């Protein structure tokens, strides 16, 4: 990756938690692929309120990029703007070289995690299958296409390590197991870009680490770029190529080592911020306006 300075549009704080190493620059010998997402001077306005303004960012093929920021800053809105679901008030977004909404068939999208009712009898493999033909009416017709779809579902289930429970009802699975199957669903049509909206939220720490490693492995194996919205950067820190921070003071993008620094966050927050690294490599931010999100029982206890 380039060692150019972070792109600033004159926020976001990685809270404590996780067990990853300190920020690092991506492999300098790895060549950047073609740009898949390009955001230029973008502004989003919802209900008459400016959510963010002047955002500049880019995502290249094969990159693992995190969108970070405090609650309510518009991280999910940026994903929706890339997909064309939320129109911009100013600026531009290009997705695979086209206007938003015109290349969504090459994107795998996982919205914020929803809970499945424990009584739901739909099997995990059926949830994955919806990623292939969920937009078609009627039951699958036996034949070559159906056999190919069945083989693809089997391949995806094995890819995410869910073969041992994929035939069980989705409502009876743990949060981590459900999330693996939903990631498989998002990968069903072999997208070039994977957009994941807080896929680690509500998972306990071991599952956060496991799912983060899974996403990184899939990104390399499937040669797909990943953009992930996260509230806690630590579980994914060692896998990141770039980060995009959103906040009241604007936005900044760059490598983790460029952006997650005391100087950069102090500028973005407009108040003194200190970034500390613990002995096990986790990041702690001191002086942030909002309290850090501690890992409490909101993550649940099921493995």
Helices and strands as residue ranges (DSSP letters): E 7-8, E 35-46, E 49-60, E 64-68, H 75-83, E 90-95, E 98-99, G 104-106, E 107-110, H 124-133, H 144-159, G 170-172, H 175-186, E 193-197, H 205-221, E 225-229, G 234-239, E 242-247, E 250-254, H 256-259, H 262-269, E 274-277, E 283-286, G 297-299
